Amino acid sequence: MCLALSLMLAAALPAQGLAGVVPPPTAPGARIVHTIAEGFHTDRLPPGVRVVWPSVFAFVCEGPASIYIATAFLVRRTPRGGSADNYFITAGHAIEDCKLPRRYLVEDLQQQRFESDGITLAQPPQRLAGIEVVARDDAYDMALIKVATPAVVKIGTPIKVDGKCDAALRQEIYAIGFPGVGKRRSLRLGREVKRWSKGDYIGLGRAEQGGIMSTYIASTVDSLPGNSGGPVVDAAGGLVGVMVKGASNAENGFRYDVDPRTADDWQSFLVPCQAVLHMMERRGAK
């Protein structure tokens, strides 16, 4: 999984800071509250997470002997008579790397045995197939995809996308996705299901992707392979950014394991909401 690519950072902060991150000045008297980074959860959803939870899907690339998972989220739904066109954002490399026979979206990966009454057998998670690529943004490793469904199919409410994500600066933000929790022993989790994590919007940094330098949001939100393409939202459920870069290799000096005792242990870069909005507007999906 290519959650993070090698970063070429433009500047350096003091020793405790993340290279290339430029946190704007703090207002007089303001106090930054840093969230402990490590932790993925399936319950006790914060209000902003609860709002968008049904709109976040796993992007699954499946073959006879292997499976590849990223995250996608709904940004627009356009009714067309008895059908609807559903537009999702996901990671560009998830589309590019999927060479296996089947690819589809599914709201969750684990089959529940019973419905909430404890008696009725649960229906299998609904799969949305027939994925069509509408647009790619190679500079930000992001893709806009479309899936047609019958109009009666319920798949959540499109996540609000505007250009106001900077309002979340120095605030707590939340990532939703399908992290590969088995890759980190300290978590002691094995099931690949939809989970949320939290952190802070620290500031802005610049990194190279595909030979192009772009601006990213630096955050303390915990992430793992599988989170790629997932939304990061504010307390009201508005989009702050898209999870695309995390800590992954020796070349960039980052790591997947974070130190939850260290407040400034930055570890995830997000595509800013403005870039998502721009791609949607260009393709008439806003």
BELTALIN-V77062 format. One record per helix or strand of 2 or more residues. SS is the DSSP state (@ for helix, = for strand). FROM is the first residue (numbers start at 0). LEN is the number of residues. Records with the same first field share a line. If there is no record, write none. Layout:
BEGIN
SS=FROM-LEN + FROM-LEN
END
This chain:
BEGIN
@=46-9 + 91-6 + 164-4 + 180-3 + 184-3 + 272-10
==55-7 + 66-14 + 82-9 + 101-5 + 126-2 + 131-6 + 141-9 + 171-6 + 194-15 + 211-8 + 230-3 + 238-7 + 267-5
END
